[in-house]
Amino acid sequence: MTTATNVPVSPERPRAGLGDSIRSWWDALARPMQWLVGVPLLVLLALLPVFPPPFINTPSTSFGGVMAQFAMYALIAIGLNVVVGQAGLLDLGYVGFYAVGAYTVALLTSPDSPWNQTDGGWLSEDWAWLACLPLAVAVTAVSGLLLGTPTLRLRGDYLAIVTLGFGEIVRLLADNLTEVTNGSLGLSQIAYPRVGESEEHPQGVFSAGNVGDTLNSGVWWYWLGMILVIIVLLVVGNLERSRVGRSWVAIREDEDAAEIMGVPTFRFKLWAFTIGAAVGGMSGALYAGQVQFINPTGFNIINSMLFLCAVVIGGQGNKLGVIVGAFIIVYLPNRLMSVQLVTDETTGYVILGVLALVFVGLSVAWRLWLHEQAPWVRRVFITVTVLLGIYALLLLGSVLLFRPGGAQTLGDLKYLYFGLALVVMMILRPQGLFPARQKLLAYGRQVYQAVRRPTQASPTEQAEVAR
């Protein structure tokens, strides 16, 4: 007589999202296959500003310039992600490192600077920017080391306040040291890579005068930025899979527990702060060479908040996620520059009045019977109400800031809808669009492949199963 054995039923796995499915597929690929898939994708991304699809093109500005700005913001997001996403240090003054990198290049190459080295100094105009790039990285890394040594013993809000003060100190110094930085007038004619000089482009392809062509200066700066982004991603990725990266994760999750387990928390926090500062300085050098003019107003605290938005929206701790966040921060305002909600003030006020009546009607309907309906009906109602509220706020901003020469565009209201996006993200998805997945960083690929590899049961186990 055979007895039936109860076979334990494994619990149903939660349904994976699209991002998790793509990430699982990517992790299952061997390293050569990843390069075989990744290189064509990089080529397509490089050709994107040369042949921009109509549905993502920016009608009101050069798409190549937008992509160049995106590459610069991607560098910033990766560097800030090391500090905020990997080590868990809240840095609100990251724009200070960005400014240090930009002013390092400008002070050494601008004719307006007393420290200019391109006019009879040790720098040649042809390669001055390339020589100043590693100098900017080194100077910014040292500034991060000097700032972090006395301040990284602080935590949480106290560290955030100190870094916020650092960002403002750098901006105020640039504004008040007029004999060195030229004050609010700024530094102009900053050096840039002198490459591709010809009759058509006498100043080179990286010059700001290279406009109008398919391969304008923005495209070339975007390609240069892509190269720097790939280099930084490789360096940061290797650090994540090393002892340094595991220490960062331990500090981020619980600093006290990490210290008890023998992790030198202060040293690794200082590593993260210095590396993040160096990447921020690299992006500042890229910005100075691209615009060829800087002044203190370009390094205010609002820009620091935008950098942090890119990390929060993309997903803290995920390198590729923060790059997507940087693309959203740069692309969305430029794309919406051609979108107008109203053409005149009168129409705007009329629509606001209609929306006010609609909100009154929705409130009455909710009180009378909608709050007793099925859950999906209530969710649809709340979603529609939130969307109408966002539209009303954007419309109110367009009406209040209406310009007589033309209506306010949605691109001018970027701080409003990014602020709303952060509020919604903190309520519905605080981990960001592409959150970091906890995994074994040292041997993650080997463990993943070993788990997925089917095992052959022994004859004894097969006989047990047959019973």
C-alpha positions as a LaTeX table, in Angstrom:
\begin{tabular}{lrrr}
\hline
Residue & $x$ (\AA) & $y$ (\AA) & $z$ (\AA) \\
\hline
Met1 & 0.00 & 0.00 & 0.00 \\
Thr2 & 1.43 & 3.27 & $-1.05$ \\
Thr3 & 1.00 & 6.34 & 1.07 \\
Ala4 & 0.50 & 9.68 & $-0.55$ \\
Thr5 & 3.10 & 12.21 & 0.38 \\
Asn6 & 2.28 & 15.87 & 0.62 \\
Val7 & 4.48 & 17.75 & $-1.78$ \\
Pro8 & 5.13 & 21.28 & $-0.50$ \\
Val9 & 3.90 & 23.87 & $-2.91$ \\
Ser10 & 6.30 & 26.72 & $-3.45$ \\
Pro11 & 4.76 & 30.15 & $-2.92$ \\
Glu12 & 3.86 & 32.05 & $-6.03$ \\
Arg13 & 6.54 & 34.47 & $-7.06$ \\
Pro14 & 5.58 & 38.12 & $-7.37$ \\
Arg15 & 5.15 & 39.21 & $-10.92$ \\
Ala16 & 8.27 & 40.95 & $-12.21$ \\
Gly17 & 7.99 & 44.28 & $-13.94$ \\
Leu18 & 9.40 & 45.19 & $-17.31$ \\
Gly19 & 12.56 & 46.67 & $-15.82$ \\
Asp20 & 13.23 & 43.55 & $-13.71$ \\
Ser21 & 12.63 & 41.29 & $-16.72$ \\
Ile22 & 15.12 & 43.22 & $-18.85$ \\
Arg23 & 17.66 & 43.26 & $-16.03$ \\
Ser24 & 17.29 & 39.49 & $-15.45$ \\
Trp25 & 17.75 & 38.84 & $-19.16$ \\
Trp26 & 20.84 & 41.03 & $-19.22$ \\
Asp27 & 22.39 & 39.40 & $-16.14$ \\
Ala28 & 21.90 & 35.94 & $-17.68$ \\
Leu29 & 24.05 & 36.86 & $-20.69$ \\
Ala30 & 27.73 & 36.00 & $-20.74$ \\
Arg31 & 30.21 & 38.87 & $-20.76$ \\
Pro32 & 31.06 & 38.55 & $-24.50$ \\
Met33 & 27.36 & 38.48 & $-25.38$ \\
Gln34 & 26.78 & 41.60 & $-23.27$ \\
Trp35 & 29.46 & 43.41 & $-25.28$ \\
Leu36 & 27.92 & 42.06 & $-28.51$ \\
Val37 & 24.55 & 43.56 & $-27.54$ \\
Gly38 & 25.85 & 46.69 & $-25.82$ \\
Val39 & 28.17 & 48.00 & $-28.55$ \\
Pro40 & 25.39 & 48.30 & $-31.22$ \\
Leu41 & 23.19 & 50.03 & $-28.66$ \\
Leu42 & 25.97 & 52.54 & $-27.96$ \\
Val43 & 26.36 & 53.15 & $-31.70$ \\
Leu44 & 22.62 & 53.80 & $-32.00$ \\
Leu45 & 22.77 & 56.24 & $-29.08$ \\
Ala46 & 25.74 & 58.00 & $-30.68$ \\
Leu47 & 23.81 & 58.41 & $-33.96$ \\
Leu48 & 20.68 & 59.67 & $-32.20$ \\
Pro49 & 21.47 & 63.43 & $-32.51$ \\
Val50 & 22.62 & 62.97 & $-36.12$ \\
Phe51 & 19.37 & 61.31 & $-37.21$ \\
Pro52 & 16.84 & 62.39 & $-34.56$ \\
Pro53 & 13.45 & 60.66 & $-34.79$ \\
Pro54 & 10.62 & 63.18 & $-35.30$ \\
Phe55 & 8.76 & 62.11 & $-32.15$ \\
Ile56 & 11.68 & 62.93 & $-29.82$ \\
Asn57 & 13.16 & 65.92 & $-31.66$ \\
Thr58 & 13.17 & 69.32 & $-29.95$ \\
Pro59 & 11.61 & 71.86 & $-32.37$ \\
Ser60 & 12.55 & 74.96 & $-30.40$ \\
Thr61 & 16.24 & 74.18 & $-29.88$ \\
Ser62 & 19.08 & 72.11 & $-31.31$ \\
Phe63 & 18.68 & 68.46 & $-30.47$ \\
Gly64 & 22.46 & 68.02 & $-30.59$ \\
Gly65 & 22.87 & 70.72 & $-27.95$ \\
Val66 & 20.23 & 69.03 & $-25.80$ \\
Met67 & 22.05 & 65.69 & $-26.02$ \\
Ala68 & 25.34 & 67.41 & $-25.15$ \\
Gln69 & 23.70 & 68.83 & $-22.04$ \\
Phe70 & 22.32 & 65.37 & $-21.27$ \\
Ala71 & 25.81 & 63.83 & $-21.39$ \\
Met72 & 27.00 & 66.48 & $-18.95$ \\
Tyr73 & 24.07 & 65.86 & $-16.58$ \\
Ala74 & 24.61 & 62.10 & $-16.87$ \\
Leu75 & 28.15 & 62.55 & $-15.54$ \\
Ile76 & 26.82 & 64.64 & $-12.68$ \\
Ala77 & 24.14 & 62.06 & $-11.86$ \\
Ile78 & 26.67 & 59.20 & $-11.81$ \\
Gly79 & 28.98 & 61.14 & $-9.49$ \\
Leu80 & 26.16 & 62.18 & $-7.17$ \\
Asn81 & 24.84 & 58.62 & $-7.20$ \\
Val82 & 28.14 & 57.43 & $-5.71$ \\
Val83 & 27.62 & 59.80 & $-2.78$ \\
Val84 & 23.84 & 59.59 & $-2.31$ \\
Gly85 & 22.87 & 56.27 & $-3.87$ \\
Gln86 & 25.84 & 54.06 & $-2.99$ \\
Ala87 & 27.12 & 55.45 & 0.32 \\
Gly88 & 23.82 & 56.99 & 1.49 \\
Leu89 & 25.28 & 60.47 & 2.17 \\
Leu90 & 22.81 & 63.30 & 1.56 \\
Asp91 & 24.70 & 65.96 & $-0.42$ \\
Leu92 & 22.72 & 69.12 & $-1.19$ \\
Gly93 & 25.69 & 71.19 & $-2.34$ \\
Tyr94 & 27.02 & 69.05 & $-5.15$ \\
Val95 & 26.88 & 72.06 & $-7.46$ \\
Gly96 & 29.92 & 73.35 & $-5.54$ \\
Phe97 & 32.14 & 70.60 & $-7.00$ \\
Tyr98 & 30.62 & 71.27 & $-10.40$ \\
Ala99 & 31.62 & 74.93 & $-10.04$ \\
Val100 & 35.16 & 74.10 & $-8.86$ \\
Gly101 & 35.77 & 71.99 & $-11.97$ \\
Ala102 & 34.40 & 74.66 & $-14.29$ \\
Tyr103 & 36.36 & 77.50 & $-12.69$ \\
Thr104 & 39.57 & 75.45 & $-12.71$ \\
Val105 & 39.42 & 75.27 & $-16.51$ \\
Ala106 & 38.24 & 78.86 & $-16.86$ \\
Leu107 & 40.92 & 80.38 & $-14.60$ \\
Leu108 & 43.70 & 78.64 & $-16.51$ \\
Thr109 & 42.45 & 79.31 & $-20.05$ \\
Ser110 & 40.28 & 82.47 & $-20.11$ \\
Pro111 & 41.88 & 85.79 & $-21.17$ \\
Asp112 & 39.80 & 87.50 & $-18.45$ \\
Ser113 & 41.60 & 85.55 & $-15.73$ \\
Pro114 & 44.84 & 86.77 & $-14.10$ \\
Trp115 & 45.96 & 83.13 & $-14.02$ \\
Asn116 & 45.55 & 82.59 & $-17.75$ \\
Gln117 & 48.23 & 80.23 & $-19.05$ \\
Thr118 & 47.31 & 80.19 & $-22.76$ \\
Asp119 & 48.80 & 83.61 & $-23.53$ \\
Gly120 & 52.52 & 82.94 & $-23.30$ \\
Gly121 & 52.15 & 80.47 & $-20.44$ \\
Trp122 & 52.67 & 76.73 & $-20.25$ \\
Leu123 & 49.39 & 75.89 & $-22.03$ \\
Ser124 & 48.83 & 75.91 & $-25.78$ \\
Glu125 & 45.40 & 76.92 & $-27.07$ \\
Asp126 & 45.19 & 73.74 & $-29.14$ \\
Trp127 & 45.38 & 71.32 & $-26.21$ \\
Ala128 & 44.68 & 73.60 & $-23.21$ \\
Trp129 & 41.25 & 72.12 & $-22.44$ \\
Leu130 & 42.51 & 68.53 & $-22.66$ \\
Ala131 & 45.37 & 69.38 & $-20.30$ \\
Cys132 & 43.05 & 71.14 & $-17.84$ \\
Leu133 & 40.54 & 68.25 & $-17.71$ \\
Pro134 & 42.66 & 66.01 & $-15.42$ \\
Leu135 & 43.69 & 69.09 & $-13.44$ \\
Ala136 & 40.03 & 69.95 & $-12.84$ \\
Val137 & 39.35 & 66.38 & $-11.71$ \\
Ala138 & 42.34 & 66.44 & $-9.34$ \\
Val139 & 41.53 & 69.88 & $-7.87$ \\
Thr140 & 37.89 & 68.91 & $-7.31$ \\
Ala141 & 38.87 & 65.61 & $-5.71$ \\
Val142 & 41.16 & 67.48 & $-3.31$ \\
Ser143 & 38.35 & 69.91 & $-2.48$ \\
Gly144 & 36.07 & 66.95 & $-1.75$ \\
Leu145 & 38.76 & 65.46 & 0.47 \\
Leu146 & 39.23 & 68.75 & 2.37 \\
Leu147 & 35.47 & 69.18 & 2.82 \\
Gly148 & 34.81 & 65.58 & 3.76 \\
Thr149 & 37.57 & 65.14 & 6.33 \\
Pro150 & 35.99 & 67.38 & 9.01 \\
Thr151 & 32.33 & 66.99 & 8.01 \\
Leu152 & 31.73 & 63.30 & 7.25 \\
Arg153 & 31.51 & 62.50 & 10.94 \\
Leu154 & 28.11 & 64.16 & 10.73 \\
Arg155 & 25.03 & 62.28 & 9.54 \\
Gly156 & 21.65 & 62.90 & 7.98 \\
Asp157 & 20.28 & 66.41 & 8.05 \\
Tyr158 & 23.41 & 67.88 & 9.63 \\
Leu159 & 25.58 & 66.65 & 6.75 \\
Ala160 & 23.02 & 67.96 & 4.27 \\
Ile161 & 23.16 & 71.43 & 5.83 \\
Val162 & 26.97 & 71.48 & 5.75 \\
Thr163 & 27.12 & 70.46 & 2.08 \\
Leu164 & 24.43 & 73.00 & 1.25 \\
Gly165 & 26.59 & 75.68 & 2.85 \\
Phe166 & 29.62 & 74.51 & 0.86 \\
Gly167 & 27.74 & 74.96 & $-2.42$ \\
Glu168 & 26.70 & 78.48 & $-1.47$ \\
Ile169 & 30.22 & 79.37 & $-0.25$ \\
Val170 & 31.71 & 78.40 & $-3.61$ \\
Arg171 & 29.16 & 80.51 & $-5.48$ \\
Leu172 & 29.66 & 83.52 & $-3.21$ \\
Leu173 & 33.44 & 83.28 & $-3.51$ \\
Ala174 & 33.14 & 83.22 & $-7.30$ \\
Asp175 & 30.88 & 86.26 & $-7.13$ \\
Asn176 & 32.99 & 88.34 & $-4.73$ \\
Leu177 & 36.58 & 87.53 & $-5.71$ \\
Thr178 & 36.36 & 89.95 & $-8.62$ \\
Glu179 & 40.12 & 90.26 & $-9.05$ \\
Val180 & 40.41 & 86.55 & $-9.73$ \\
Thr181 & 37.05 & 85.35 & $-11.09$ \\
Asn182 & 35.87 & 88.64 & $-12.65$ \\
Gly183 & 32.86 & 88.53 & $-10.36$ \\
Ser184 & 29.38 & 88.54 & $-11.87$ \\
Leu185 & 30.80 & 89.47 & $-15.29$ \\
Gly186 & 32.19 & 85.97 & $-15.55$ \\
Leu187 & 35.03 & 84.48 & $-17.57$ \\
Ser188 & 34.73 & 84.27 & $-21.34$ \\
Gln189 & 36.64 & 82.72 & $-24.26$ \\
Ile190 & 37.37 & 79.55 & $-22.30$ \\
Ala191 & 39.50 & 77.02 & $-24.16$ \\
Tyr192 & 37.95 & 74.03 & $-25.89$ \\
Pro193 & 39.38 & 71.13 & $-27.93$ \\
Arg194 & 40.82 & 72.51 & $-31.18$ \\
Val195 & 39.94 & 69.58 & $-33.42$ \\
Gly196 & 38.79 & 69.45 & $-37.04$ \\
Glu197 & 39.88 & 72.93 & $-38.12$ \\
Ser198 & 39.10 & 73.56 & $-41.80$ \\
Glu199 & 37.83 & 76.26 & $-44.13$ \\
Glu200 & 34.27 & 75.34 & $-43.21$ \\
His201 & 35.07 & 75.27 & $-39.48$ \\
Pro202 & 38.06 & 77.57 & $-38.92$ \\
Gln203 & 37.74 & 77.34 & $-35.11$ \\
Gly204 & 37.24 & 73.57 & $-35.06$ \\
Val205 & 34.20 & 71.33 & $-34.69$ \\
Phe206 & 33.91 & 71.92 & $-30.93$ \\
Ser207 & 33.62 & 75.69 & $-31.34$ \\
Ala208 & 30.36 & 77.38 & $-30.38$ \\
Gly209 & 30.32 & 78.87 & $-33.88$ \\
Asn210 & 29.75 & 75.41 & $-35.38$ \\
Val211 & 25.97 & 75.67 & $-35.70$ \\
Gly212 & 23.39 & 74.85 & $-38.31$ \\
Asp213 & 25.13 & 71.75 & $-39.65$ \\
Thr214 & 24.01 & 68.20 & $-38.91$ \\
Leu215 & 27.31 & 67.59 & $-37.12$ \\
Asn216 & 27.19 & 70.78 & $-35.08$ \\
Ser217 & 29.21 & 71.44 & $-31.94$ \\
Gly218 & 26.52 & 69.90 & $-29.72$ \\
Val219 & 26.89 & 66.54 & $-31.45$ \\
Trp220 & 30.65 & 66.54 & $-30.99$ \\
Trp221 & 30.35 & 67.49 & $-27.31$ \\
Tyr222 & 27.76 & 64.73 & $-26.90$ \\
Trp223 & 30.16 & 62.16 & $-28.33$ \\
Leu224 & 32.94 & 63.36 & $-26.07$ \\
Gly225 & 30.58 & 63.25 & $-23.10$ \\
Met226 & 29.55 & 59.68 & $-24.02$ \\
Ile227 & 33.20 & 58.59 & $-23.93$ \\
Leu228 & 33.65 & 60.13 & $-20.48$ \\
Val229 & 30.39 & 58.57 & $-19.24$ \\
Ile230 & 31.49 & 55.09 & $-20.40$ \\
Ile231 & 34.88 & 55.47 & $-18.70$ \\
Val232 & 33.29 & 56.61 & $-15.44$ \\
Leu233 & 30.70 & 53.80 & $-15.59$ \\
Leu234 & 33.44 & 51.20 & $-15.97$ \\
Val235 & 35.40 & 52.63 & $-13.03$ \\
Val236 & 32.36 & 52.98 & $-10.76$ \\
Gly237 & 31.04 & 49.56 & $-11.77$ \\
Asn238 & 34.32 & 47.89 & $-10.82$ \\
Leu239 & 34.30 & 49.74 & $-7.52$ \\
Glu240 & 30.76 & 48.51 & $-6.80$ \\
Arg241 & 31.85 & 44.89 & $-7.28$ \\
Ser242 & 34.87 & 45.33 & $-5.02$ \\
Arg243 & 35.31 & 45.59 & $-1.28$ \\
Val244 & 34.76 & 49.35 & $-1.56$ \\
Gly245 & 31.31 & 48.93 & $-3.11$ \\
Arg246 & 30.24 & 46.33 & $-0.54$ \\
Ser247 & 31.36 & 48.68 & 2.22 \\
Trp248 & 29.31 & 51.51 & 0.67 \\
Val249 & 26.20 & 49.32 & 0.62 \\
Ala250 & 26.76 & 48.30 & 4.24 \\
Ile251 & 27.15 & 51.94 & 5.30 \\
Arg252 & 24.05 & 52.94 & 3.37 \\
Glu253 & 21.89 & 50.22 & 4.94 \\
Asp254 & 23.11 & 50.61 & 8.54 \\
Glu255 & 26.25 & 52.55 & 9.38 \\
Asp256 & 26.34 & 51.47 & 13.02 \\
Ala257 & 26.06 & 47.79 & 12.12 \\
Ala258 & 28.75 & 48.17 & 9.46 \\
Glu259 & 31.11 & 49.77 & 11.96 \\
Ile260 & 30.48 & 47.01 & 14.50 \\
Met261 & 31.29 & 44.41 & 11.82 \\
Gly262 & 34.69 & 46.03 & 11.27 \\
Val263 & 34.04 & 48.28 & 8.27 \\
Pro264 & 36.08 & 51.52 & 8.53 \\
Thr265 & 33.05 & 53.68 & 7.77 \\
Phe266 & 34.75 & 57.06 & 7.84 \\
Arg267 & 37.43 & 55.99 & 5.36 \\
Phe268 & 34.95 & 54.57 & 2.85 \\
Lys269 & 32.61 & 57.56 & 3.19 \\
Leu270 & 35.58 & 59.77 & 2.43 \\
Trp271 & 36.33 & 57.59 & $-0.60$ \\
Ala272 & 32.77 & 58.05 & $-1.87$ \\
Phe273 & 32.84 & 61.80 & $-1.27$ \\
Thr274 & 36.18 & 62.23 & $-3.05$ \\
Ile275 & 35.22 & 60.07 & $-6.04$ \\
Gly276 & 31.86 & 61.83 & $-6.38$ \\
Ala277 & 33.57 & 65.22 & $-6.23$ \\
Ala278 & 36.07 & 64.20 & $-8.92$ \\
Val279 & 33.28 & 63.14 & $-11.30$ \\
Gly280 & 31.45 & 66.41 & $-10.60$ \\
Gly281 & 34.61 & 68.36 & $-11.44$ \\
Met282 & 34.91 & 66.45 & $-14.73$ \\
Ser283 & 31.37 & 67.47 & $-15.64$ \\
Gly284 & 32.14 & 71.09 & $-14.71$ \\
Ala285 & 35.16 & 71.07 & $-17.03$ \\
Leu286 & 32.93 & 69.69 & $-19.79$ \\
Tyr287 & 30.42 & 72.48 & $-19.17$ \\
Ala288 & 33.08 & 75.23 & $-19.22$ \\
Gly289 & 34.51 & 74.04 & $-22.52$ \\
Gln290 & 31.10 & 73.62 & $-24.11$ \\
Val291 & 29.59 & 77.04 & $-23.29$ \\
Gln292 & 32.99 & 78.83 & $-23.24$ \\
Phe293 & 31.62 & 81.33 & $-20.69$ \\
Ile294 & 30.79 & 80.91 & $-17.00$ \\
Asn295 & 29.58 & 83.17 & $-14.22$ \\
Pro296 & 28.37 & 82.52 & $-10.65$ \\
Thr297 & 24.66 & 82.54 & $-11.53$ \\
Gly298 & 25.07 & 79.21 & $-13.33$ \\
Phe299 & 25.99 & 77.47 & $-10.07$ \\
Asn300 & 23.09 & 78.32 & $-7.78$ \\
Ile301 & 21.40 & 75.95 & $-5.36$ \\
Ile302 & 18.50 & 75.34 & $-7.77$ \\
Asn303 & 20.84 & 73.47 & $-10.11$ \\
Ser304 & 21.98 & 71.34 & $-7.20$ \\
Met305 & 18.36 & 70.39 & $-6.56$ \\
Leu306 & 17.94 & 69.44 & $-10.23$ \\
Phe307 & 20.98 & 67.17 & $-9.97$ \\
Leu308 & 19.45 & 65.50 & $-6.94$ \\
Cys309 & 16.12 & 65.15 & $-8.79$ \\
Ala310 & 17.88 & 63.15 & $-11.52$ \\
Val311 & 19.16 & 60.67 & $-8.92$ \\
Val312 & 15.87 & 60.40 & $-7.01$ \\
Ile313 & 13.68 & 60.03 & $-10.10$ \\
Gly314 & 16.01 & 57.57 & $-11.84$ \\
Gly315 & 16.60 & 55.38 & $-8.80$ \\
Gln316 & 19.22 & 55.80 & $-6.08$ \\
Gly317 & 22.02 & 53.28 & $-6.34$ \\
Asn318 & 21.31 & 52.32 & $-9.97$ \\
Lys319 & 23.89 & 53.77 & $-12.38$ \\
Leu320 & 21.76 & 53.32 & $-15.50$ \\
Gly321 & 18.66 & 54.52 & $-13.67$ \\
Val322 & 20.21 & 57.87 & $-12.75$ \\
Ile323 & 21.27 & 58.31 & $-16.40$ \\
Val324 & 17.61 & 57.94 & $-17.37$ \\
Gly325 & 16.76 & 60.47 & $-14.67$ \\
Ala326 & 19.33 & 62.89 & $-16.12$ \\
Phe327 & 17.77 & 62.47 & $-19.57$ \\
Ile328 & 14.32 & 63.30 & $-18.16$ \\
Ile329 & 15.65 & 66.39 & $-16.36$ \\
Val330 & 17.34 & 67.72 & $-19.52$ \\
Tyr331 & 15.06 & 66.56 & $-22.31$ \\
Leu332 & 11.61 & 67.28 & $-20.88$ \\
Pro333 & 11.98 & 71.09 & $-20.42$ \\
Asn334 & 13.58 & 71.48 & $-23.86$ \\
Arg335 & 10.87 & 69.39 & $-25.51$ \\
Leu336 & 8.11 & 71.34 & $-23.77$ \\
Met337 & 9.58 & 74.68 & $-24.83$ \\
Ser338 & 7.33 & 74.51 & $-27.90$ \\
Val339 & 4.18 & 73.62 & $-25.91$ \\
Gln340 & 1.87 & 76.44 & $-24.83$ \\
Leu341 & $-1.21$ & 75.96 & $-22.67$ \\
Val342 & $-2.82$ & 79.31 & $-23.50$ \\
Thr343 & $-2.42$ & 81.91 & $-26.21$ \\
Asp344 & $-3.81$ & 84.86 & $-24.20$ \\
Glu345 & $-4.63$ & 85.70 & $-20.61$ \\
Thr346 & $-8.40$ & 85.89 & $-21.11$ \\
Thr347 & $-8.64$ & 82.33 & $-22.39$ \\
Gly348 & $-6.49$ & 81.13 & $-19.50$ \\
Tyr349 & $-8.74$ & 82.72 & $-16.87$ \\
Val350 & $-11.85$ & 81.31 & $-18.57$ \\
Ile351 & $-10.39$ & 77.79 & $-18.51$ \\
Leu352 & $-9.40$ & 78.23 & $-14.85$ \\
Gly353 & $-12.98$ & 79.23 & $-14.04$ \\
Val354 & $-14.30$ & 76.15 & $-15.80$ \\
Leu355 & $-11.83$ & 73.96 & $-13.91$ \\
Ala356 & $-12.94$ & 75.49 & $-10.61$ \\
Leu357 & $-16.55$ & 74.51 & $-11.41$ \\
Val358 & $-15.39$ & 71.02 & $-12.36$ \\
Phe359 & $-13.60$ & 70.61 & $-9.03$ \\
Val360 & $-16.73$ & 71.73 & $-7.16$ \\
Gly361 & $-18.78$ & 69.17 & $-9.10$ \\
Leu362 & $-16.26$ & 66.42 & $-8.40$ \\
Ser363 & $-16.26$ & 67.26 & $-4.69$ \\
Val364 & $-20.06$ & 67.10 & $-4.53$ \\
Ala365 & $-20.11$ & 63.81 & $-6.46$ \\
Trp366 & $-17.57$ & 62.30 & $-4.06$ \\
Arg367 & $-19.54$ & 63.32 & $-0.98$ \\
Leu368 & $-22.87$ & 62.08 & $-2.34$ \\
Trp369 & $-22.14$ & 58.64 & $-3.80$ \\
Leu370 & $-18.64$ & 58.11 & $-5.26$ \\
His371 & $-17.00$ & 57.36 & $-1.90$ \\
Glu372 & $-19.27$ & 54.29 & $-1.58$ \\
Gln373 & $-18.44$ & 52.81 & $-4.99$ \\
Ala374 & $-16.09$ & 49.96 & $-5.85$ \\
Pro375 & $-12.36$ & 50.44 & $-5.19$ \\
Trp376 & $-11.45$ & 50.65 & $-8.87$ \\
Val377 & $-14.01$ & 53.43 & $-9.37$ \\
Arg378 & $-12.50$ & 55.40 & $-6.50$ \\
Arg379 & $-8.99$ & 54.93 & $-7.91$ \\
Val380 & $-10.06$ & 56.19 & $-11.34$ \\
Phe381 & $-11.76$ & 59.18 & $-9.73$ \\
Ile382 & $-8.71$ & 60.06 & $-7.63$ \\
Thr383 & $-6.38$ & 59.67 & $-10.63$ \\
Val384 & $-8.52$ & 61.95 & $-12.81$ \\
Thr385 & $-8.75$ & 64.52 & $-10.00$ \\
Val386 & $-4.96$ & 64.55 & $-9.50$ \\
Leu387 & $-4.33$ & 64.95 & $-13.25$ \\
Leu388 & $-6.82$ & 67.82 & $-13.43$ \\
Gly389 & $-5.14$ & 69.42 & $-10.41$ \\
Ile390 & $-1.71$ & 69.23 & $-12.05$ \\
Tyr391 & $-3.14$ & 70.70 & $-15.25$ \\
Ala392 & $-4.77$ & 73.52 & $-13.25$ \\
Leu393 & $-1.48$ & 74.34 & $-11.49$ \\
Leu394 & 0.42 & 74.41 & $-14.79$ \\
Leu395 & $-2.27$ & 76.58 & $-16.33$ \\
Leu396 & $-2.23$ & 78.93 & $-13.34$ \\
Gly397 & 1.54 & 79.29 & $-13.69$ \\
Ser398 & 1.18 & 80.02 & $-17.41$ \\
Val399 & $-1.44$ & 82.70 & $-16.75$ \\
Leu400 & 0.35 & 84.39 & $-13.86$ \\
Leu401 & 3.67 & 84.43 & $-15.72$ \\
Phe402 & 2.14 & 85.33 & $-19.07$ \\
Arg403 & 4.39 & 87.37 & $-21.33$ \\
Pro404 & 2.81 & 89.97 & $-23.62$ \\
Gly405 & 5.05 & 88.85 & $-26.48$ \\
Gly406 & 3.95 & 85.23 & $-26.23$ \\
Ala407 & 2.45 & 82.68 & $-23.91$ \\
Gln408 & 4.44 & 80.99 & $-21.18$ \\
Thr409 & 5.65 & 77.58 & $-22.32$ \\
Leu410 & 5.66 & 74.43 & $-20.25$ \\
Gly411 & 9.44 & 74.38 & $-20.46$ \\
Asp412 & 9.56 & 77.54 & $-18.34$ \\
Leu413 & 7.67 & 75.75 & $-15.56$ \\
Lys414 & 10.15 & 72.91 & $-15.09$ \\
Tyr415 & 10.64 & 73.55 & $-11.38$ \\
Leu416 & 6.88 & 73.26 & $-10.86$ \\
Tyr417 & 6.37 & 69.90 & $-12.56$ \\
Phe418 & 9.63 & 68.44 & $-11.28$ \\
Gly419 & 8.55 & 69.40 & $-7.77$ \\
Leu420 & 5.17 & 67.74 & $-8.36$ \\
Ala421 & 6.94 & 64.69 & $-9.79$ \\
Leu422 & 9.06 & 64.38 & $-6.63$ \\
Val423 & 5.98 & 64.59 & $-4.42$ \\
Val424 & 4.21 & 61.90 & $-6.44$ \\
Met425 & 7.35 & 59.72 & $-6.50$ \\
Met426 & 7.76 & 59.92 & $-2.73$ \\
Ile427 & 4.15 & 58.79 & $-2.26$ \\
Leu428 & 3.84 & 56.09 & $-4.92$ \\
Arg429 & 7.40 & 54.92 & $-5.74$ \\
Pro430 & 10.02 & 56.30 & $-3.33$ \\
Gln431 & 12.68 & 53.94 & $-4.67$ \\
Gly432 & 12.65 & 55.68 & $-8.09$ \\
Leu433 & 11.80 & 54.51 & $-11.60$ \\
Phe434 & 14.65 & 51.97 & $-11.71$ \\
Pro435 & 15.53 & 51.01 & $-8.13$ \\
Ala436 & 18.77 & 49.28 & $-7.24$ \\
Arg437 & 18.42 & 45.56 & $-6.72$ \\
Gln438 & 20.16 & 44.04 & $-3.73$ \\
Lys439 & 22.47 & 41.24 & $-4.86$ \\
Leu440 & 25.84 & 39.67 & $-4.12$ \\
Leu441 & 28.23 & 42.17 & $-5.58$ \\
Ala442 & 31.38 & 40.08 & $-5.50$ \\
Tyr443 & 30.16 & 36.90 & $-7.20$ \\
Gly444 & 26.72 & 37.97 & $-8.38$ \\
Arg445 & 27.08 & 36.64 & $-11.94$ \\
Gln446 & 28.42 & 33.23 & $-10.87$ \\
Val447 & 25.71 & 32.76 & $-8.24$ \\
Tyr448 & 23.00 & 33.86 & $-10.67$ \\
Gln449 & 24.12 & 31.43 & $-13.37$ \\
Ala450 & 24.52 & 28.58 & $-10.86$ \\
Val451 & 20.98 & 29.05 & $-9.57$ \\
Arg452 & 19.51 & 29.14 & $-13.07$ \\
Arg453 & 21.45 & 26.05 & $-14.23$ \\
Pro454 & 19.21 & 22.93 & $-14.02$ \\
Thr455 & 20.63 & 20.09 & $-11.90$ \\
Gln456 & 20.46 & 16.39 & $-12.81$ \\
Ala457 & 18.83 & 14.29 & $-10.07$ \\
Ser458 & 20.62 & 11.16 & $-8.90$ \\
Pro459 & 19.04 & 7.66 & $-9.42$ \\
Thr460 & 18.21 & 7.43 & $-5.71$ \\
Glu461 & 16.38 & 10.77 & $-5.79$ \\
Gln462 & 14.51 & 9.70 & $-8.94$ \\
Ala463 & 13.36 & 6.50 & $-7.22$ \\
Glu464 & 12.18 & 8.51 & $-4.20$ \\
Val465 & 10.18 & 10.79 & $-6.46$ \\
Ala466 & 8.63 & 7.78 & $-8.28$ \\
Arg467 & 7.31 & 6.41 & $-4.96$ \\
\hline
\end{tabular}
